[in-house]
Amino acid sequence: MPADAPGPPDGGPAGVRGPLDGGRGPGLPDGTAADDGPLPVPVGGPLLDGVPRQRCPRGTADPGRQRTGVPVVHRRRVPRPWRLLPTPTGSPFTFAYVVLLCVTSLIGAHADPAVVHALLQWSSTDVAHLVGSPELVLVGSALWVAGGVASPFTVGFVLVLTALERRIGGLRTAGVFLLGHVLATLATEVPVGLAVLAGQLPGSSLHRLDYGVSFGVAAGAGALAGLLPPWLRVPLLAAFGGMLLRDLFAFTDPMTNWGHLIALAIGIATWPLVRRWHASRTVPTGG
């Protein structure tokens, strides 16, 4: 380069823009200057397709939704009344139990009366049988429905246990049922035995006929109420509890009627447990 050729203002090589250019960096190949700051963001103008995380003006909708134009559709829950009934896949415990109760009800309705009486006496949870073989009679007494398939507790059995099993599972539903069945039976039969020992009741009270699923149904109804919203829980407890109180005031079978109320209270006492079980089944797990 000739000695008299003018150099760059800052003394650097020719063709390079230096600090005196306002702090801009080296020139681009086309002769324009590069800017070290962020590119300007369009405000209020159209956004570019395929460029993620673009800013849109405040108060406007998502541009992606504006482009697609697809409305958001909220599905309404359609009532499915058939879920009130047990199925082999949805509620296998209740389904199998209902089949078993139908078989024993047919036996009770069509078998020889002497045979039926012997079977009921063998499976009765009276004091004498509870002392001799408690495990056998506690299971055997739950194989029969007092009053047959037309009993209100038969309908309650189907509806209550199906709804409970769909919420907490079959094994846990069986646990709630057995808890109410066993504890309510002991709570009503043990006082009878003590009263006989004290001479307050005759010895024949040790051999009364006591069988059925009603204690387990009452416990299941109490447990199910804790899983329902208040607008269903309150009517359920009011209707079921009112029926039990009406039977108690009728004084036809006070010991069994007290057992129903005790079983209902046992079911209500399981609310913290069944709610935890229900939550563990509804919360999705990763994997």
Secondary structure per residue as TSV (DSSP state, phi and psi in degrees):
chain	resnum	aa	ss	phi	psi
A	1	M	-	360.0	135.7
A	2	P	-	-61.3	149.5
A	3	A	T	-67.2	-29.6
A	4	D	T	-89.3	6.7
A	5	A	S	-73.6	137.8
A	6	P	-	-70.4	133.0
A	7	G	-	-90.5	179.5
A	8	P	-	-67.2	155.7
A	9	P	T	-59.6	-31.6
A	10	D	T	-100.5	8.3
A	11	G	S	85.3	4.3
A	12	G	-	-84.1	-178.9
A	13	P	-	-66.8	154.3
A	14	A	T	-66.8	148.1
A	15	G	T	84.7	1.0
A	16	V	-	-115.6	129.2
A	17	R	-	-87.3	128.6
A	18	G	-	-102.8	-165.6
A	19	P	G	-63.0	-22.7
A	20	L	G	-75.5	-2.8
A	21	D	G	-88.1	19.3
A	22	G	T	88.7	20.2
A	23	G	S	84.5	12.3
A	24	R	-	-82.3	153.5
A	25	G	-	-80.0	-166.5
A	26	P	-	-63.5	153.2
A	27	G	B	-72.1	152.1
A	28	L	-	-80.9	164.9
A	29	P	T	-59.7	-27.7
A	30	D	T	-85.4	6.1
A	31	G	S	93.7	-5.5
A	32	T	-	-87.4	162.2
A	33	A	B	-93.4	142.2
A	34	A	-	-88.1	148.1
A	35	D	-	-110.9	125.9
A	36	D	-	-74.9	-16.8
A	37	G	S	-80.1	172.2
A	38	P	-	-68.9	151.6
A	39	L	-	-68.9	146.0
A	40	P	-	-66.5	141.4
A	41	V	-	-96.0	127.5
A	42	P	-	-67.7	131.1
A	43	V	S	-115.4	118.1
A	44	G	S	85.9	-11.0
A	45	G	S	-94.8	179.5
A	46	P	-	-70.3	143.2
A	47	L	-	-93.6	159.4
A	48	L	-	-88.5	137.7
A	49	D	T	-73.5	143.4
A	50	G	T	82.6	-2.9
A	51	V	-	-103.8	113.7
A	52	P	-	-76.7	161.0
A	53	R	S	55.0	46.0
A	54	Q	-	-85.5	146.2
A	55	R	-	-80.8	137.8
A	56	C	-	-119.6	153.5
A	57	P	-	-58.7	144.2
A	58	R	T	-62.7	136.4
A	59	G	T	94.5	-3.0
A	60	T	-	-104.6	161.0
A	61	A	-	-81.5	171.7
A	62	D	-	-62.4	125.8
A	63	P	H	-62.7	-30.6
A	64	G	H	-62.8	-40.9
A	65	R	H	-69.5	-32.6
A	66	Q	H	-67.9	-33.2
A	67	R	H	-72.8	-43.7
A	68	T	H	-70.8	-44.4
A	69	G	-	72.4	18.6
A	70	V	-	-88.7	119.8
A	71	P	-	-71.9	150.7
A	72	V	-	-83.0	124.1
A	73	V	-	-106.2	124.3
A	74	H	-	-99.0	117.8
A	75	R	-	-77.9	139.0
A	76	R	-	-93.0	140.1
A	77	R	-	-70.1	123.3
A	78	V	-	-90.5	128.8
A	79	P	-	-60.7	137.3
A	80	R	-	-125.1	84.8
A	81	P	G	-65.5	-21.6
A	82	W	G	-67.9	-16.5
A	83	R	G	-73.5	-7.9
A	84	L	G	-73.8	-17.2
A	85	L	S	-103.3	149.8
A	86	P	-	-73.7	148.8
A	87	T	-	-132.4	157.3
A	88	P	T	-62.6	-27.6
A	89	T	T	-98.2	-38.6
A	90	G	T	-79.4	-35.8
A	91	S	S	-145.3	72.4
A	92	P	H	-65.0	-35.0
A	93	F	H	-63.7	-49.9
A	94	T	H	-64.2	-39.7
A	95	F	H	-62.0	-48.2
A	96	A	H	-65.2	-37.9
A	97	Y	H	-65.9	-40.4
A	98	V	H	-63.8	-41.5
A	99	V	H	-60.6	-42.9
A	100	L	H	-63.7	-42.2
A	101	L	H	-67.0	-33.3
A	102	C	H	-64.2	-39.0
A	103	V	H	-65.8	-47.4
A	104	T	H	-67.1	-31.3
A	105	S	H	-68.5	-38.1
A	106	L	H	-65.1	-38.6
A	107	I	H	-62.8	-45.5
A	108	G	H	-65.0	-28.3
A	109	A	H	-86.6	-28.3
A	110	H	H	-120.8	-11.6
A	111	A	S	-78.4	171.7
A	112	D	-	-62.2	132.9
A	113	P	H	-56.7	-36.3
A	114	A	H	-66.0	-39.1
A	115	V	H	-66.6	-42.7
A	116	V	H	-62.6	-43.3
A	117	H	H	-63.0	-39.6
A	118	A	H	-64.5	-40.4
A	119	L	H	-65.4	-43.3
A	120	L	H	-66.6	-38.7
A	121	Q	H	-66.3	-37.4
A	122	W	H	-66.1	-34.2
A	123	S	T	-98.7	9.1
A	124	S	-	-74.2	139.0
A	125	T	-	-94.0	48.2
A	126	D	-	-79.9	174.3
A	127	V	H	-62.4	-41.5
A	128	A	H	-61.5	-43.6
A	129	H	H	-73.4	-34.3
A	130	L	H	-65.2	-33.5
A	131	V	H	-72.6	-38.8
A	132	G	H	-81.7	-50.1
A	133	S	-	-142.7	75.2
A	134	P	H	-63.9	-42.3
A	135	E	H	-63.4	-40.9
A	136	L	H	-66.0	-46.1
A	137	V	H	-76.1	-29.1
A	138	L	H	-66.2	-34.9
A	139	V	H	-79.2	-43.5
A	140	G	H	-64.7	-34.9
A	141	S	G	-68.7	-21.6
A	142	A	G	-85.3	6.9
A	143	L	G	-95.3	-0.7
A	144	W	-	-124.5	154.1
A	145	V	-	-114.0	118.5
A	146	A	T	-69.1	122.4
A	147	G	T	95.6	-3.7
A	148	G	-	80.0	-172.5
A	149	V	T	-69.2	-14.6
A	150	A	T	-84.8	-0.5
A	151	S	S	-70.0	145.1
A	152	P	H	-59.4	-29.1
A	153	F	H	-72.0	-20.9
A	154	T	H	-68.2	-46.4
A	155	V	H	-63.0	-42.7
A	156	G	H	-62.3	-37.9
A	157	F	H	-58.7	-48.5
A	158	V	H	-64.9	-48.7
A	159	L	H	-72.1	-44.5
A	160	V	H	-69.8	-49.3
A	161	L	H	-70.6	-32.0
A	162	T	H	-64.1	-46.8
A	163	A	H	-64.8	-39.5
A	164	L	H	-68.6	-41.5
A	165	E	H	-66.1	-36.0
A	166	R	H	-67.1	-16.5
A	167	R	H	-101.7	-32.9
A	168	I	H	-125.0	-5.7
A	169	G	-	99.3	163.8
A	170	G	H	-70.8	-47.2
A	171	L	H	-64.3	-40.7
A	172	R	H	-70.0	-35.7
A	173	T	H	-63.5	-41.9
A	174	A	H	-61.9	-37.0
A	175	G	H	-64.8	-43.1
A	176	V	H	-64.2	-42.8
A	177	F	H	-61.1	-49.3
A	178	L	H	-66.0	-35.0
A	179	L	H	-60.7	-47.9
A	180	G	H	-67.7	-39.9
A	181	H	H	-63.0	-46.8
A	182	V	H	-74.0	-49.5
A	183	L	H	-67.2	-41.6
A	184	A	H	-67.2	-34.7
A	185	T	H	-64.1	-47.3
A	186	L	H	-65.5	-36.6
A	187	A	H	-66.9	-23.7
A	188	T	H	-99.1	-29.2
A	189	E	H	-87.6	-33.7
A	190	V	H	-61.5	-44.3
A	191	P	H	-60.2	-32.1
A	192	V	H	-64.2	-45.6
A	193	G	H	-61.0	-41.4
A	194	L	H	-67.1	-37.5
A	195	A	H	-66.7	-35.0
A	196	V	H	-67.2	-41.9
A	197	L	H	-63.1	-34.9
A	198	A	T	-82.5	-2.3
A	199	G	T	80.9	11.8
A	200	Q	S	-84.2	-21.8
A	201	L	S	-129.8	151.8
A	202	P	-	-71.9	163.2
A	203	G	G	-64.7	-23.8
A	204	S	G	-64.5	-18.9
A	205	S	G	-67.1	-17.7
A	206	L	G	-74.2	-12.1
A	207	H	G	-123.1	28.0
A	208	R	-	-71.1	152.1
A	209	L	-	-82.8	119.8
A	210	D	-	-141.6	113.7
A	211	Y	-	-157.0	170.1
A	212	G	-	124.1	172.0
A	213	V	S	-105.1	7.2
A	214	S	H	-65.4	-35.2
A	215	F	H	-64.8	-42.2
A	216	G	H	-65.6	-37.2
A	217	V	H	-65.1	-42.4
A	218	A	H	-63.0	-40.9
A	219	A	H	-65.8	-39.5
A	220	G	H	-64.7	-38.6
A	221	A	H	-64.5	-41.1
A	222	G	H	-64.0	-40.9
A	223	A	H	-68.6	-41.0
A	224	L	H	-62.9	-35.2
A	225	A	H	-58.9	-32.4
A	226	G	T	-71.7	-13.6
A	227	L	T	-101.3	-3.0
A	228	L	S	-97.2	155.2
A	229	P	-	-66.5	158.7
A	230	P	H	-55.7	-33.8
A	231	W	H	-70.4	-15.1
A	232	L	H	-103.9	-32.7
A	233	R	H	-64.6	-46.1
A	234	V	H	-64.8	-47.3
A	235	P	H	-62.3	-36.0
A	236	L	H	-63.1	-48.8
A	237	L	H	-66.8	-37.2
A	238	A	H	-66.7	-44.1
A	239	A	H	-70.4	-47.6
A	240	F	H	-69.9	-45.8
A	241	G	H	-63.9	-36.7
A	242	G	H	-64.7	-37.9
A	243	M	H	-64.3	-41.4
A	244	L	H	-67.1	-39.2
A	245	L	H	-67.5	-36.7
A	246	R	H	-61.9	-43.4
A	247	D	H	-64.9	-36.4
A	248	L	H	-66.7	-42.3
A	249	F	H	-69.9	-23.7
A	250	A	H	-68.6	-24.5
A	251	F	T	60.4	37.0
A	252	T	S	-84.3	-39.1
A	253	D	S	-145.8	75.5
A	254	P	H	-60.3	-35.0
A	255	M	H	-65.4	-45.9
A	256	T	H	-65.9	-38.7
A	257	N	H	-65.0	-39.7
A	258	W	H	-63.6	-36.5
A	259	G	H	-61.7	-37.5
A	260	H	H	-63.2	-44.7
A	261	L	H	-65.8	-38.3
A	262	I	H	-64.2	-42.8
A	263	A	H	-64.6	-38.7
A	264	L	H	-62.0	-42.1
A	265	A	H	-64.9	-36.1
A	266	I	H	-63.0	-42.7
A	267	G	H	-63.0	-40.7
A	268	I	H	-64.7	-34.3
A	269	A	H	-66.5	-18.1
A	270	T	T	-88.1	5.4
A	271	W	H	-54.1	-48.3
A	272	P	H	-58.5	-37.0
A	273	L	H	-72.5	-48.2
A	274	V	H	-69.0	-30.8
A	275	R	H	-67.8	-36.9
A	276	R	H	-67.7	-39.9
A	277	W	H	-62.6	-43.3
A	278	H	H	-63.9	-40.9
A	279	A	H	-65.4	-37.0
A	280	S	H	-67.9	-24.1
A	281	R	H	-87.6	-23.4
A	282	T	H	-94.6	-23.0
A	283	V	S	-78.3	123.1
A	284	P	-	-70.5	144.7
A	285	T	-	-106.0	143.7
A	286	G	-	-75.7	160.3
A	287	G	-	148.7	360.0
